[in-house]
Structure formats: C-alpha cells, structure tokens
Amino acid sequence: MKEQTRSVILQCDDITVDFDGFKAVQGMNLRLLEGELRFLIGPNGAGKTTMLDMICGKTKPTSGRIVFGSAEITRMKEHQIAELGIGRKFQTPSIFRTLSVFDNLEIAMKQPRGVFATMRAKLRGEDRDRVHAQLAMIGLETKASWRAGDLSHGEKQWLEIGMMLMQEPQVLLLDEPVAGMTDNETEKTGELLREISRTQSVIVVEHDMEFVRNFASKVTVMHEGKLLKEGSMEEVQRDDRVAEVYLGKRRDADASRSTA
C-alpha cells in the first residue's frame, strides 16, 4: 500500500501534558496512516509512553486534540476509545494463565456476550475458524491446548497480541513488545508486526535499536516531550541532533543494542 494512497487514521495535534508543572509532552504532533508500522523512540523520559497513554485515554492531555478517523477522542474514556478500535498492550502480558491458549483467544473475541457467557456458549463454526486463523498468525497453532501460563515469555506476548487482534482494532499501541525476548522471538515478533500492518496500523514504543533498524519503515524520535525527528531509520541515524541526544554520537552498528 503506497503512502500517498493511504488516509490518516490517527492524528495528535499540538499535544501537551503537564503533571504538576512538569511537561511530559510539549506541543507534540503525530500523524499515523492506515496500514502503517510506526516506531516511537527516544531517551528515557522523552514522553513516548505518555503519548500512548493519551491516545488510549489513560492520560488526558492538558491541551491539544487527538482525532481517530473522524472522531475526536481527546476527552473520551478508555473503554470508549477501545470500543472505537484502538487497542493498547502494556509491557507485561495480560493473559488468563490458567486457561488454554485457545480459550484465551475465544474470550477476547469481539462479541456482545460477557466473559462467562462466552465460556458456556458453543462456538459457531465461523468463530472457531477465526480463532484458528489467529492461532496460525501468532504461531501458536500447535499449542492451542496448552495452559497459557506454561508458554515462554515471547509466546505469552504473541498470545496477548492475538487477543488484541480478536477485538478487531484498527490501531494497535505496543509498549516494548520485545523486551526480555530471545533473538529468535524478537525476529518472529518483527515479522508478526509486519503482517499485522498489512491490515491495521501499529505504533510501537521500543528501546531495542537493532529491532527498530530491522523492521521500521518510519520512525518518530521524541526528546524532552517534543518531536525531535521523523523519517526513515536511515534519515534518523544521519541526523546530528539525534546522534547527540539519543545515540551518544555513535552511528555504528556497535550501538545496535543501545537502550533508550
């Protein structure tokens, strides 16, 4: 999907958040396109996670506005924003550890029934097909009957991403999805995010610069709550301001695992 043919699905205009005099975000602007995989990077305290918090409604901006599709969501509650189609994943996986992988996905399915009614109800064929398709996408087909708590750390992260996708969001917000993963799990996660971005938009806050280099098409760099630089990873790495405040003036591959 070429960028010029894609519409803006999410926009943040002149966003500021003030915590008792401390401006965590200052005049931040962000435009996310349909089917875009965007990485949000920057040093500790840059305001990255606060941006995700504001988009999902956990934190309200002091000023500015956030528009999702045609709806202004600046003052909406978290559950209202989630129902509109924005899903948020935090760093620690939130899954039903004692239930099977299959049951976790079934419970997460977007439907009018409550959790317990869902457990008692017999899945329709098309719903079961949806669960199996999701299992295939997240690479857990052979572990559908496993207890979710017995999965590896990376597999738990994939399961939670799968649970989010069962809600059919248009935008996914992910906070450090590969933290604590093995190299192999990290690679698989990058491929999964690329696959997801074929149909949905994704914003990833990430500290692993090798992961960002391998999978980012567009990067937004924040510093002290402000937009510092935006563009391809190559453009970002060539920027002297980014080298100074974020990469410590190191542009070589030895800095690939530097943390923000």
Buried (B, 14 or more C-beta within 10 A) or exposed (E): EEEEEBEEBBBBBEBBBBEEEEBBBBBBBBBBBBBBBBBBBBBEBBBBBBBBBBBBBBBEBBBBBBBBBEEEBBEBEBEEBBEBBBBBBBEEBEBBEEBBBBBBBBBBBEBEEEEEEBEEEEBEEEBEEBBBEBBEBBBBEEBBEBBBEEBEEBBBBBBBBBBBBBBEBBBBBBBBBBBEBEEEBBBBBBEBBEEBBEEBBBBBBBBBBBBBBBBBEBBBBBBBBBBBBBBEBEEBBEBEEBBEBBBEEEBEEEBBEBEB
